[in-house]
Amino acid sequence: DRKYLDDLERGEYNAYAGGLLFNALLEKYNYFTTIKRVIAPPEENEYALKQLCLTLFHYDIFGFSSIRNYGYAYSEEFGLLTGRSQSPCRQTIQKFLSGIKQQKKGEALMEEFGKGYLRTGLVQWGGLYIDSHFQPYYGIAAIPMGYHGVLQKPLKGNYNFISVDEKFNPWLFLIRSADEDLLQIIPELITRAKKLAKEADLSDDKIKDLVVIFDREGFSAELFRELSDKEDQTKELGTEAVKFISWAKNVDKYLQELSEEKFTNEVEIKYEIQRPEKIKYFEITDGRTMKKYGTIRALVIQSGSKNQRAMIYTNDTKRKAEEIIQLMCRRWGEENLIKALKLDHYLDYYPGKGLLEAEELTDPYMVDNPAVLELKKDKASLTAKLNEFKIKFADEVLEEDKKKKSAEKKVQDLKLNLRADIVGKESQITLLKQKISELPAEVRYEETHNGAKLFILDYEKKRFLDCIKIFGYHMQKQMISLLSGYYKNPKDIHSVLEMIVQRGAYVRLMNGVMVIRLKRFMNKEVDFAARHLCEEVNNLKPKTLDKYCFPIHFEVE
């Protein structure tokens, strides 16, 4: 502490001092108090929980790609952000995360942050976009495989199921093994969202206004019935129904046959940054019949220079068609958010050490029996050959019939020639069917991999770190809202904020006030924005988050 105060009173240049711009926002949005309600303080650690959490927050803000990469930070300068003369070393952070893993509070912390986002207005209740993001795993442990949508191939990894509001502010997320899919997760996320809304004191009527939007990955009659609270496809929506909007599947032929005259209506889709787009549409009268669900409301849209067509399904019968199309067509904003989280916050990073983070599955993990798959492949091959013989038989009969010869005699000849082949193939197919019925459809994983065990990764460290990254994203967005009054170009305002925060500053404690003087900027627009951002932050009355709580004054030289 003495060295920390001496350094402040003497004054010095600090490469990370711009990170203190976030102090007022950290207090306003209850960063530390939220974590403290869920996470127990670390044992046998020279740094307090608050200091460790501040370190991880700024670790994200300053764009360190991994805990190992954080080890290259200037410890004696990074310590200013945590109220110490030196920041925790890499080994201290790893030890802290190992303690977090033992507490198993990752999803509880996610919910606590989610509740805070609702109460403080960082997230708005109403529309809830849900999507899955596959995160590949390149370690040596054998874990369940998922499907990488971009690479179009199966890989080891896990899914991050992310939900955002209508303005694409991230809210709830679930990190799960690759053997779970979006169809299972959507009802769980809805249940969690409703629970948090109730705990955040939202009224029952407002909670019922929830509408869930997801893409074709969630297309399922069974899921639609569950969300609509329909026990049977012939019944109406139940009292616990949740409104949903999604793209329809398997309607390409219907869409291609539609005439241009059908599209009599037009709606303008407004995006966050992209220019507005006009889309033509019409609503199918009396809805469309969906197998295993019943009648569902359907809207057909046509957009783009190539007049691409798509169909939207929804169980919301009261909302205007324009609003439904607006919500569905803006869904790509969630994809852009995930891309931003990957690039700027390293969402795909897994803070573990291979097998040390893997746990052997206690329940038997069943896979398709390879012997059955091989037999089915043989059966398909034999069936194809049998069909060839039958087609050949039919062609010969028809050919003789055209020549007006006796088809009956030809049939008898063909019977003699093909009978043995056909009967032989049928016998082989019957035998294969019998063998398949005698074998189990699924077997244990280790039985097919020479006794090798299947593991599942422990995601507690990642859940905790991702909670902080999501919070960091919200804080950056709040800082951008302060900056946007003085820098008008929305396309590079994120880069300008990064320049300001990562700009070095001279720090000195003067008369009980910590004065932070950022280096000036050669670009006049950026310099103007930086000076006014400092004024805006000063109006929030920031202070240090150490035990001294010194007031902070920001300025640009």
Secondary structure, 3 states (H helix, E strand, C coil): CHHHHHHHHHCEEECCHHHHHHHHHHHHCCHHHHHHCCCCCCCCCCCCHHHHHHHHHHHHHCCCCCHHHHCCCCHHHHHHHHCCCCCCCHHHHHHHHHHHHHHCCHHHHHHHHHHHHHHHCCCCCCEEEEEEEEEECCCCCCCCEEEECCCCEEEEEEEEEEEECCCCCEEEEEEEECCCCHHHHHHHHHHHHHHHHHHCCCCHHHHCCCEEEECHHHCCHHHHHHHHCCCCCCCCCCCCCCEEEEECCCCHHHHHCCCHHHCCEEEEECCCCCCCEEEEEEECCCCEEECCCEEEEEEEEEECCCCEEEEEEECCCCCCHHHHHHHHHCCHHHHHHHHHHHHHHCCCCCCCCHHHHEEECCCCCEEECHHHHHHHHHHHHHHHHHHHHHHHHHHHHHHHHHCCCCHHHHHHHHHHHHHHHHHHHHHHHHHHHHHHHHCCCEEEHHHHCCCCCCEEECCHHHHHHHHHHHHHHHHHHHHHHHHCCCCCCCCCHHHHHHHHHCCCEEEEEECCEEEEEECCCCCHHHHHHHHHHHHHHHHCCCECCCCCCCEEEEEEC
